[in-house]
Amino acid sequence: MATADARRRLRERPMGVTVLLTIVGYALVLGTFLLDIPIYPDLTNAQVNLLSHVIAVINTTATVVLLLGWYWIRAGDVEKHRLAMISGFVLILGFLVVYLLKVGGGGTKEFVGPQGVYYAYLVMLAIHIILSIVSVPVVLYALILGLTHTPAELRQTPHARIGRIAAAAWILSLFLGVVTYALLNHVYDYEFAAMLVPIL
């Protein structure tokens, strides 16, 4: 009964739930970057490197899953599309946990390489970050609609239009994240940097 009631609320207020979940997600990330929250363990440089590799694997897998989901919906296979998009979202939640653990527990890395490549790296990283920020509410809204409506009902919602925007932003963001990871960790070099100075 409680599950049906929660689903009904999600179905009736997808925008409100989207806004609430978006605020919670942004607060987690901003809190990790800006506040000295003592919930993360101190990580060694080796552990930070390991988590960087785990993040790259998660993002690469999520990119492939989302591309398959896009392919399957265009081929008319709604069930495979649904499974792929839910799997992609679960992978992104896993990414968020590992990312927050890495940043909160060990700082970040700074790119060390030729100046021209450095600027290209910064542009790709900026696009990756902006798309990550922008795609959160769009992905959540499309996902909530998809989970609370039947395929026939979805035709009466903006799910398909929003979903195209969400998937495109999400896939491009993930792809650029993997490219910047490769440049930073395998093609050129890096230096470990301390986390931002806490504001409190």
C-alpha positions in Angstrom: 0.0 0.0 0.0 2.8 2.4 0.9 4.6 1.7 -2.4 1.5 2.3 -4.4 0.9 5.6 -2.5 4.5 6.7 -3.1 4.2 5.9 -6.8 0.9 7.8 -7.0 2.6 10.9 -5.4 5.5 10.6 -7.8 3.1 10.3 -10.7 1.0 13.3 -9.6 4.0 15.6 -8.8 7.0 14.6 -11.0 8.2 18.2 -11.2 8.1 18.8 -7.4 10.0 15.5 -6.7 12.5 16.4 -9.4 13.2 19.7 -7.8 13.6 18.2 -4.3 15.9 15.4 -5.5 18.0 17.9 -7.5 18.4 20.2 -4.5 19.5 17.2 -2.4 22.0 16.1 -5.0 23.5 19.6 -5.5 23.7 20.0 -1.7 25.7 16.8 -1.3 28.2 17.8 -4.0 28.6 21.4 -2.9 28.8 20.4 0.8 31.6 18.0 -0.1 33.5 20.7 -2.0 33.0 23.7 0.2 32.5 22.4 3.8 34.8 20.3 6.0 32.3 17.5 6.6 34.0 14.9 8.8 32.2 11.9 7.2 34.9 11.0 4.6 37.9 8.9 5.5 41.4 10.3 4.7 42.6 8.6 1.5 46.1 8.0 0.4 47.2 9.1 -3.1 47.1 5.4 -4.2 43.5 5.2 -3.0 42.6 8.4 -4.8 44.1 6.9 -8.0 42.2 3.7 -7.5 38.9 5.6 -7.1 39.7 7.6 -10.2 40.0 4.4 -12.2 36.8 3.1 -10.7 35.0 6.3 -11.7 36.3 5.9 -15.3 35.0 2.3 -15.4 31.6 3.4 -14.1 31.3 6.3 -16.5 32.4 4.2 -19.5 29.9 1.5 -18.6 27.2 4.1 -18.1 27.9 5.6 -21.5 27.6 2.3 -23.3 24.4 1.4 -21.4 22.8 4.8 -22.3 23.8 4.5 -25.9 22.2 1.0 -25.9 19.1 2.5 -24.3 18.9 5.2 -27.0 19.3 2.5 -29.7 16.7 0.3 -28.2 14.0 3.0 -27.9 14.6 3.9 -31.5 14.2 0.3 -32.4 11.0 0.2 -30.5 12.1 -2.1 -27.7 10.6 -0.3 -24.8 11.5 -2.9 -22.1 15.2 -3.0 -23.0 15.3 0.8 -23.2 13.7 1.1 -19.7 16.2 -1.4 -18.2 19.1 0.4 -19.8 18.1 3.8 -18.5 17.4 2.5 -15.0 20.8 0.7 -15.1 22.4 4.0 -16.3 20.9 5.9 -13.4 22.0 3.3 -10.9 25.5 3.5 -12.3 25.4 7.3 -11.9 24.4 6.9 -8.3 27.4 4.6 -7.9 29.6 7.2 -9.5 28.3 9.9 -7.2 29.1 7.8 -4.1 32.7 7.0 -5.3 33.2 10.6 -6.6 32.2 12.2 -3.3 34.4 9.7 -1.4 37.3 10.5 -3.6 37.0 14.3 -3.4 35.9 14.4 0.2 38.7 12.0 1.3 41.7 12.9 -0.7 41.5 16.0 -2.7 41.9 16.3 -6.5 44.5 16.1 -9.2 45.7 18.9 -11.4 46.6 18.5 -15.0 50.3 18.8 -15.9 50.9 18.9 -19.6 51.6 21.2 -22.6 49.8 24.5 -22.4 47.7 24.0 -25.6 46.5 20.6 -24.4 45.9 22.1 -20.9 43.5 24.7 -22.3 41.7 22.0 -24.4 41.5 19.9 -21.2 40.0 22.8 -19.3 37.4 23.4 -22.0 36.4 19.7 -22.0 36.3 19.6 -18.2 34.1 22.7 -18.1 31.7 21.4 -20.6 31.6 18.1 -18.7 30.9 19.8 -15.4 28.2 22.2 -16.9 26.4 19.3 -18.6 26.6 17.3 -15.4 25.0 20.1 -13.5 22.3 20.8 -16.1 21.5 17.2 -16.8 20.6 16.3 -13.2 17.0 17.7 -13.1 16.3 16.8 -16.8 17.5 13.1 -16.2 15.5 12.9 -12.9 12.3 14.3 -14.6 12.6 11.9 -17.5 13.3 9.0 -15.2 10.4 9.8 -12.8 8.0 10.0 -15.8 9.3 6.7 -17.2 8.9 4.9 -13.8 5.4 6.1 -13.1 3.7 5.8 -16.4 3.0 3.0 -18.8 4.5 3.2 -22.3 1.0 4.2 -23.7 0.7 6.9 -21.0 4.1 8.3 -21.7 3.0 9.4 -25.2 0.8 12.0 -23.4 3.8 13.4 -21.4 7.0 15.2 -22.4 9.0 12.1 -21.6 10.3 11.5 -25.2 11.3 15.1 -25.8 12.9 15.5 -22.3 14.5 12.1 -22.6 16.3 13.0 -25.8 17.7 16.1 -24.2 18.6 14.2 -21.0 20.3 11.4 -22.8 22.2 13.6 -25.1 23.5 15.8 -22.3 24.2 12.8 -20.1 26.1 10.8 -22.8 28.2 13.8 -23.8 29.0 14.7 -20.2 30.1 11.1 -19.5 32.1 10.8 -22.7 34.0 14.1 -21.9 34.6 12.8 -18.4 36.2 9.7 -19.7 38.4 11.7 -22.2 39.6 14.1 -19.5 40.3 11.1 -17.2 42.4 9.5 -19.9 44.3 12.8 -20.6 44.9 13.4 -16.9 45.8 9.8 -15.8 47.3 8.1 -18.9 48.3 10.5 -21.6 49.9 13.3 -19.6 50.7 13.8 -16.0 49.1 15.2 -12.8 49.9 16.6 -9.4 47.8 16.0 -6.3 46.1 19.1 -5.1 44.5 19.7 -1.7 40.7 20.1 -1.5 39.3 23.6 -1.5 39.8 25.6 1.7 36.7 25.1 3.9 34.6 28.2 4.2 33.5 27.4 7.7 
